[in-house]
Amino acid sequence: GERLFYIFFDCADLVNPQQPVANYFQQQFGLSVLCVEVIHSVLSYGIVIQDCVHGWKIVYSGDTRPCESLSKLGQHALLALHEATLEDSMAVEAYNKAHCTTSEALSVCVKHMRAFRTLLTHFSQRYPRAPPSKDIEILQRHSSAAAACDFMRINFADIRSLPSTTRNLSLLFPDQDENEESENNADDLHNDEEHDDNENHQKPRNLEQKEPTS
């Protein structure tokens, strides 16, 4: 079969646009690629990809708390993909595990970044098929946001209509019954605890996060 070759780039080398490696993507693909430290474990980065000719911009948050640096770098993005690991009722747990709730992610992308379209992703294993109905209701209040699902593909030509997929998602994957949800919650809490034991959540010293008020 065809042999594939890969070139590895360290995100740390793409934080500074003056680094020579940052020119590679512009020369090869006409794209500007920059990374920014986000608020999670050490060596966690968000990424911003911008077309050098047409100017469109795509932002991917990675795992993070709400991050002002990412909001600034991603200003007026065409599409922002942002993690929304936990529902709003689990704000304290989201803070402790350095993740975002649905409303926090929307605040970053819609209010502060002012992205044209926002796609929330990285939902907890508590919701194996789709976000819970409460989160979908929150999404539907925002005319520019939608929820991602496994195997989703987005055609740039259809990006304007992306928010309309949220209602379809809720119809395809209605909430699970309480017993099934309870089992998933228990299993996922156990998995989260194991994951956190193995992950260093020391924050970069130049980044701070605000504790949730509720």
C-alpha positions as CSV (number, residue, x, y, z in Angstrom):
1,G,0.0,0.0,0.0
2,E,0.9,3.7,-0.1
3,R,3.4,4.8,2.4
4,L,2.5,7.8,4.5
5,F,5.0,10.2,6.0
6,Y,4.3,12.5,8.9
7,I,6.1,15.6,10.2
8,F,5.7,16.2,14.0
9,F,5.3,19.8,15.3
10,D,5.4,20.6,18.9
11,C,2.6,23.0,19.9
12,A,5.1,24.8,22.1
13,D,7.0,25.8,18.9
14,L,3.8,27.3,17.5
15,V,3.0,29.7,20.3
16,N,5.3,32.4,19.0
17,P,4.5,33.4,15.4
18,Q,8.1,34.5,14.9
19,Q,9.4,31.0,15.2
20,P,10.7,29.7,11.9
21,V,8.6,26.6,12.2
22,A,5.4,28.8,12.1
23,N,6.3,29.7,8.5
24,Y,6.0,26.1,7.3
25,F,2.2,26.0,7.1
26,Q,2.0,29.3,5.4
27,Q,4.5,28.3,2.7
28,Q,3.1,24.8,2.2
29,F,-0.6,25.4,2.6
30,G,-1.3,29.1,2.8
31,L,-2.4,28.8,6.4
32,S,-1.4,30.5,9.6
33,V,-1.2,28.0,12.5
34,L,-0.8,29.3,16.0
35,C,-1.1,27.6,19.4
36,V,-1.9,29.1,22.8
37,E,-1.5,27.7,26.3
38,V,-4.9,26.9,27.8
39,I,-6.0,26.1,31.4
40,H,-5.8,22.4,31.9
41,S,-2.8,20.2,32.6
42,V,0.8,21.3,31.8
43,L,1.4,21.3,28.0
44,S,-2.2,21.8,27.0
45,Y,-2.8,24.0,24.0
46,G,-5.6,25.4,21.9
47,I,-5.0,25.9,18.2
48,V,-6.0,28.6,15.8
49,I,-5.8,28.0,12.0
50,Q,-6.3,30.9,9.6
51,D,-6.4,31.1,5.8
52,C,-3.8,33.6,4.8
53,V,-5.7,34.6,1.6
54,H,-9.4,34.5,2.5
55,G,-9.0,35.2,6.2
56,W,-11.4,32.6,7.6
57,K,-10.3,31.2,11.0
58,I,-11.0,28.0,12.8
59,V,-10.4,27.6,16.6
60,Y,-10.0,24.3,18.5
61,S,-9.9,24.6,22.3
62,G,-8.7,21.2,23.4
63,D,-9.3,20.5,27.1
64,T,-9.5,23.7,29.0
65,R,-11.3,26.0,31.5
66,P,-12.6,29.3,29.9
67,C,-9.4,30.9,28.6
68,E,-9.1,34.6,27.8
69,S,-5.9,34.0,25.7
70,L,-7.8,31.6,23.4
71,S,-10.7,34.1,23.1
72,K,-8.4,36.9,22.0
73,L,-6.5,34.8,19.5
74,G,-9.7,33.4,18.0
75,Q,-11.5,36.7,17.7
76,H,-14.3,36.6,15.0
77,A,-13.5,33.0,14.0
78,L,-15.6,31.4,11.3
79,L,-15.9,28.3,13.4
80,A,-15.0,27.6,17.1
81,L,-14.8,24.1,18.3
82,H,-14.9,24.1,22.1
83,E,-15.0,21.5,24.8
84,A,-18.2,21.4,27.0
85,T,-17.4,18.4,29.1
86,L,-20.0,18.9,31.9
87,E,-23.5,20.2,32.2
88,D,-24.1,23.5,34.0
89,S,-25.2,21.8,37.2
90,M,-21.7,20.3,37.6
91,A,-19.8,23.7,37.5
92,V,-17.8,22.9,40.6
93,E,-16.6,19.6,39.2
94,A,-15.8,21.3,35.9
95,Y,-13.6,23.7,37.8
96,N,-11.9,21.0,39.8
97,K,-11.2,18.9,36.7
98,A,-10.2,21.9,34.6
99,H,-13.0,21.5,32.0
100,C,-15.9,23.7,30.9
101,T,-19.6,23.5,31.3
102,T,-21.9,24.1,28.4
103,S,-22.7,27.7,29.4
104,E,-19.0,28.5,30.0
105,A,-18.0,27.2,26.6
106,L,-20.8,29.3,25.0
107,S,-19.7,32.3,26.8
108,V,-16.1,31.9,25.5
109,C,-17.1,31.4,21.9
110,V,-20.3,33.4,21.4
111,K,-19.8,36.3,23.8
112,H,-16.1,36.9,24.0
113,M,-14.6,35.3,20.9
114,R,-17.7,36.3,18.8
115,A,-17.3,33.3,16.5
116,F,-19.7,33.1,13.6
117,R,-20.5,29.5,14.4
118,T,-19.7,27.5,17.6
119,L,-19.6,23.7,17.8
120,L,-19.5,22.2,21.3
121,T,-17.7,18.9,21.7
122,H,-15.9,16.6,24.1
123,F,-19.0,15.8,26.1
124,S,-18.5,13.5,29.1
125,Q,-19.0,9.8,28.8
126,R,-22.0,10.4,31.0
127,Y,-23.7,11.2,27.7
128,P,-22.6,8.4,25.3
129,R,-24.9,9.4,22.4
130,A,-25.7,13.1,22.7
131,P,-25.7,16.0,25.2
132,P,-28.6,15.9,27.7
133,S,-31.8,17.7,26.8
134,K,-31.0,20.5,29.3
135,D,-27.8,21.3,27.4
136,I,-29.6,21.1,24.1
137,E,-32.2,23.6,25.4
138,I,-29.3,26.0,26.3
139,L,-27.8,25.6,22.9
140,Q,-31.1,26.4,21.1
141,R,-31.1,29.8,22.8
142,H,-28.0,30.7,20.8
143,S,-28.6,31.1,17.0
144,S,-25.0,30.5,16.2
145,A,-24.2,27.3,18.2
146,A,-24.6,23.6,17.8
147,A,-23.5,20.3,19.4
148,A,-21.1,17.8,17.8
149,C,-21.6,14.1,17.6
150,D,-19.5,11.1,16.5
151,F,-18.6,10.9,12.8
152,M,-20.0,14.4,12.2
153,R,-18.8,16.1,9.0
154,I,-19.2,19.7,8.1
155,N,-19.2,21.2,4.6
156,F,-18.0,24.8,4.6
157,A,-20.8,25.6,2.2
158,D,-23.4,24.5,4.9
159,I,-21.8,26.1,7.9
160,R,-24.4,28.9,8.1
161,S,-27.1,26.3,8.8
162,L,-25.1,24.4,11.4
163,P,-27.2,25.4,14.4
164,S,-30.3,23.8,12.8
165,T,-28.7,20.4,13.4
166,T,-29.2,20.7,17.2
167,R,-32.9,20.0,17.2
168,N,-32.3,17.0,14.9
169,L,-29.8,15.7,17.3
170,S,-32.2,15.7,20.2
171,L,-34.8,13.9,18.1
172,L,-32.3,11.2,17.0
173,F,-31.0,10.7,20.5
174,P,-33.6,11.3,23.2
175,D,-32.5,11.3,26.8
176,Q,-31.8,7.8,28.3
177,D,-34.1,6.4,31.0
178,E,-33.0,7.2,34.5
179,N,-31.6,3.7,35.3
180,E,-29.3,3.7,32.3
181,E,-28.2,7.2,33.0
182,S,-27.4,6.4,36.6
183,E,-25.2,3.4,35.5
184,N,-23.4,5.6,33.0
185,N,-22.9,8.3,35.6
186,A,-21.4,5.9,38.2
187,D,-19.1,4.3,35.6
188,D,-17.9,7.6,34.2
189,L,-17.3,9.1,37.7
190,H,-15.0,6.2,38.4
191,N,-13.2,6.7,35.0
192,D,-12.8,10.4,35.7
193,E,-11.2,9.7,39.0
194,E,-8.8,7.2,37.5
195,H,-7.9,9.7,34.7
196,D,-7.3,12.5,37.2
197,D,-5.0,10.3,39.3
198,N,-2.8,9.9,36.2
199,E,-3.0,13.5,34.9
200,N,-0.9,16.4,36.3
201,H,-3.3,19.3,36.7
202,Q,-0.7,21.9,37.6
203,K,-1.6,25.0,35.8
204,P,0.9,27.1,33.8
205,R,2.0,29.9,36.2
206,N,1.0,32.6,33.7
207,L,-2.6,31.4,33.5
208,E,-5.4,31.8,36.1
209,Q,-8.9,30.5,36.3
210,K,-11.9,31.9,38.2
211,E,-13.7,29.6,40.6
212,P,-17.4,29.2,39.7
213,T,-19.9,31.2,41.7
214,S,-22.5,28.5,41.7
